[in-house]
Amino acid sequence: MLHFTDKEFARRREALKQALEGADLDGILIFAPESQFWLTGYDTFGFCFFQCLLVGGDEPVLLTRSADKLQAEITSNINDVRIWMDNDTANPAIDLKDLLQEKNLLGKRLGIETDTHGLTAFNYKRVMDQLQDHVELVEASDLISKLRLIKSEEELVYVKKAAVLADDAFDAAVSVAAPGVDEGQILAVMHNAIFSGGGDYPGNEFIIGSAENALLVRYATGTRKLSPNDQLNLEWAGVYRHYHSCLMRTVIVGKPTQQHKEMFEAGVIALQACEENLKPGNTMEKVFMAHCDTMDRLGMGRFKLNACGYSLGARYTPSWMEREMFRAGAITEIKPRMVLFLHMILLDGDNKFAMCTGRTSIVTTTGCTPLSRLPLELVSV
């Protein structure tokens, strides 16, 4: 179940070691499932409960529930798994404190990941109650996150496979989309294409909506049947070994309106302007400003959003989005082998028109390479 070579995992451990030394940290309490997967291969949704991967001292130690003991043994290279006991009065933060004492880490300076759904506010409070007088805890949510931004060649193999699955999912959607077809049928064939291709569950639900619901940019329960003249908005991801490659398209059912055509043309021009700026040395803000400037110049500024994409990688629920986004003030520097998703979202709430275009690219040494084979054409069914 390990999806990377020993050499790759050794590279990651060394990178983390250097990052800890650079931050003057004696270790780190890892709560983000993405960080745990990246460092050890540990693969579970058990992060909905208390679990912590301790890095500091000799080798990583996982503190988790009994249900995940074999999960860790089978999916990861973690050799030391500790179990906290389930009961009505259990407080795993006490077990964590005891573990730190065993590893001679009390009184030390430790990083902690808090910007993650792997550590709820309830559990964070318990950790602080137990450790704040015994350990110097330093916010370190971005430490491993930054290491994960630049993908290795082994990771890029999975990213490219995910991109193929994303394209296959769109082909499947278009093949069934027609007046009278329920959105649920479209979702079914999209997921079938990905799972049949060896892919995984996505980090969040696919976004689908038609008619007025095409204005939604989050999944919401309740599907409808497509009308003879309709707009179908889709945002989805191909997923392979948890690595995501996202796409976004608005499909027209029937004949596109003039406004649809104009919004689509603006989206394509803006996307290409952003991709021209998607190159090493630029910041994510500079790419976002290319989006803003283009949309404003083409008269679409009132329909745009305050962000136009984000970084991608191996992600777990509830979101496939990484922390780094294309938005105002985004200082993240673009570097080779980053995987970045750009989406041009235009929403006219007054007249109920939506038009969205987006795709994922890998940053090269001189620019970027879009991963999708789909043409930038307005699709009608």
N, C-alpha and C positions, 0 to 999 in steps of 0.2 A: 504493500500500500504506500510505500514511499515513492514519490513522483519525481524526485531529484537525486542526482548522484551524490556520493559521499563528498566528492570534491566541491560540489556546489554548496552543500551544507557547511563544510569547513570554511568556505569563503565567507558565508554569512556570519558564522560565529566570530571570525576574525574581524569582520567589519563592525560587529556589535561591540567587541572588546575595545577596538580603537575609539569608537564613539563614546563609550563609557569613560575611557581614560581622558578623552578630550573634554568631557563634561565634568571631570573630577568626581565621578561616581564610583562607589564600591560595588554596585550591583543595581538591579532593576526588578521591580515587581510588574510582571507583564500580565495584563488583564485582557487586552484586545485579542480576539480570536485570530485576526489577520496576522498579528505579530507572532503568535504561537505557531501558526501554520508555517509562516515564512522561516522561522528559526529552526523548527523541529519536525515539521510535517504533521503535527497533531491536528486532527480533523474531527470536529464535533460541533453540535449545536448545544452542548452542555454548558456553554458560557452563560446560558440563561439562569444558571445557578452560580454560586460562588466557586470560582476556580482561579488559581494564580500560578503562573510559571515564574519561579524564582531563578534569576541568573545572578550569581555572585559566589565567589569561592571556587569550588572545584567544578562540578557539573550541574546543569539545570535540574531543578526539582519541581515537579508538578504537584500541587495540592488541589485535590478535586474530590468528587463523590465516588462511591463504589461503582455506580453505573458506568463511569467513564474509565475505570482502571484498565479493562481490556481494550477499550477504544484507544487509549494512549499506547498500550503495548503493541497493538496491531498497526496503527496508522503513523506512529512517530518513532523517532530515535531517542526518546526520553528513557533513561534507564532507572530513574528514581521517581516513583509515583507514590505519593502519600495520600491517605484517605481521611477526610473528616467525617464523623459519624452523623447520620441523619437522625434528629429527634426534635421534639418541640422546643427544646432550650438550646439547641446547637448554636455555637458561635464560632464559625471557622476562622475568624480573625484571631482568636486565641491560639488556634492551631498554627496559624501563620507566625504569630509571635514566637511560639515555641520552636518553630522551624528556624527562624532567624537566630534564636539563641543557640541552637545546635550548630549552626553554620558560622557562629562567631560574628554575626552581622549586626547585633544590637550595638547601638552607639555609633553606627556607621552612617554614611551619606548614601542614600538609595534613591534612584529614580522611581517614579510610579506613573503608570498610564491611567488617566482618569477620563479622557475624552473618548470613551468607548461604551457601548452598550454591554460590554462584558463586566462592567463595574457599576452597579446601580447606586443611587444616592444612599439607599439604606445600607448597602454593604460598605460603601466608602466611609460612612459615619462609624461603622463598627471597626473598620481598619484604623481610622484615626483615633478612636477611643483607646485602642490597644497599643498603638505604635507611636503616637505623637510625642510621648515623653521618653521614648527609648531609641528612636531612630530619626535622623534628619531626612524627611521625605521631600523630594524635589520633583516638581511637575516635569514629566518627560514623555508626554503623549506624542510629541513629534520626533522623538529620537529614532525609533525603528521605522516610523512612517516615512521619514526622509530617506532612510536606507532603501526602502521598498520602492521609492519613486523611479529609480533607474533599474530597468529590468536586465537580467542576465540573458545570455543566448538561450539557455534552457527555458527560461520563462517565456521568451518571445515565441518559442515553438508553440506553446499553449495559447498565447494571445492570438497567433495567426490561425490556429485551429478554431478558436472561438469566433473569429471573424468569418470563417467559412460557414459555420453554423448559423450565424446571424443572417447572412445572405440567404441561406437555405430556408430559414424561417420566413423571410419576407416573400420569397418565391411561393412558399406554401400558402401564405396569407392571400396573395394576389390571385392564386389559382382558385380560391373558393369565394372570394369577396364578390357579392352581387346583390342586387335588390332582393330583399326578403331573407337574406342570410343573417343568422344571429351572430352577434359579436363573440359569443361563447364558442361557436364553431371555428371562428378565425383563431382565437386563442388556442384552441385544441390542436389545430394543425401546426401552429407555430411551435408549441412546446413539443409536439410529436417529432418535428424535424430535428430539434435539438437533442432530445433524448435518444432518438433513433441513431443519431450521429455520434453517440457516446458522450454527450454533454451532461451538464449538471443543472440543478435548480439555480435560478438567478438570485442575486443578493436582495432584490425586491421584486414585487409584482410587475409584470408587463403593464404598460399604460395603454389603454385602449378607450376610445370614445368616438361616437358619431353624432351627427346633427349638433345640437347645442353642447352635448357632452364632449365634443372634440376640443372644447376650450379647457378641459381638465388636463392638468399636467401631473396628476397623481392617479393611481388606480382607485376606483370607487366601485362598490358592489352594485350589481344590477345591470344586466346587459339588455340590449335592444336589437331589433332587426333593422337592417339597412333599408333606407328608403330609395325610390328610383332615382332621386337626385339628392346626393348626400356627400358628406365629408367624413372620412375615417382617419382619425389620428392614431398613430402607433409609435410608441417608444419601447424598445426591447433590447435584449442583449443575447448574443451567443455566449455560452459559458462552457469552459473546458478546464477541468482541474481547478475550479473556482475563479479562473481568470476570465474577465469580461471584455467583450468588444461590443460596443453599443451602436445602435442606429436609430434614426428617427425619420419618419416620413408621414406625410398626409396624402392619402389616396382619395381621389375623387370618384364618386359613384355617379355615373351619368356624364353630363357635360360640365366642365369647369366654368365658373363665372369669370368675368373679367377681373374682379378683385382677387380671386384665387390665383389667376395667372400673374398678376402684378406682384402679389405677395410672394409667390414662389420664385419669381425672377429675382426679387430683392434678396430672398434668403440664399439663393445660390451665389449671387454676387458677394454677399457678406461672408458666406462660408469660405469662398475662395480668397477673399481679402484676409480673413483670419488665418487661413492655411499658409498664405504667403509670409505672414509674420510668425508662424509657428516654426521657429528655428533657434538653434543654440545662441545664447547671449541675450535674447529678449526676455522680458518678464511676462507673466500671465496677464498682468494688467495691460501691457501693450497690445496683446492679442485682443483683449476685451474692448479696448478703445477702437481698434479697427472695426469691430462689430458695431459699436455705437456710431462711429463716424459714417459708416456705410449706410446703416439703417436711417440715420437722420438725413443724409444727403438724398436718399431715395424716397423720403417722405413717409417712412415706416416707423419713425422713432417712437410714436405714441403707442405702438403695438408691441414693442420689444420688452424683454425682461431685464432684470438687474444683474444677470449672470448669463454666460453663454457656453458653459461646459465645465469640465473637471477632469482630474486625473482618474485613471482606472488601474485595476490590478486584481489580485485575489481578494475577494471580499465576501463577507457573511451578512446575513440579515441583520438589521432591517433595510440596508441600503447598499447598492453597488458603487455608490459615489465615494471616492477618496476625499481626504480633507482639503486638498488643494483645488481651488476653483478659478475660472476666468471671471474676474470681477474687478471693480474699482479697488485700487490699493493693493492688489495681489502682487507681492514682491517675489514670489517663487520664480527662480531663474530656470528657463527651459534648457534642458540638456539632452544629449543624444541618448536614445533607448528609453526615453519616457513614453508612456502610452497615454494619449490624451483624447478626450471626446469633446467635439465641438457641436453645439446644437443652436440652430437659428430658429427661435420660437417667436412667431408673430400671432397675437391673439387680439381680435377686434371684438371686445365684449359687447359693444353697443349693437353691432350688426350680426353678431354670432358667426364670424368667420375665423377659421384657424388655418394656419399654414406653417408647417414645421419641417425642417431639413437638418439632418445631422449625421456625422460619421466619425469613426475613430481612426486616429493616425499614430504611427510610430515616428518619433523624432529621429532624424538622421544627423550626420555631421554637418550637413549644409542646409537642411530644410526638414520636410516631413514627407512620409509616404502614407496616403490613405489606404486602409486595409480592405475596404469593401470593393467588390467588383460591380456593384450596382451603379448604373449611370445616374447623373444628376438630371433626371428628367421627371416631369410631372406625370404621374401614373394615373390613368383613368380606367375604370372597369365598367 
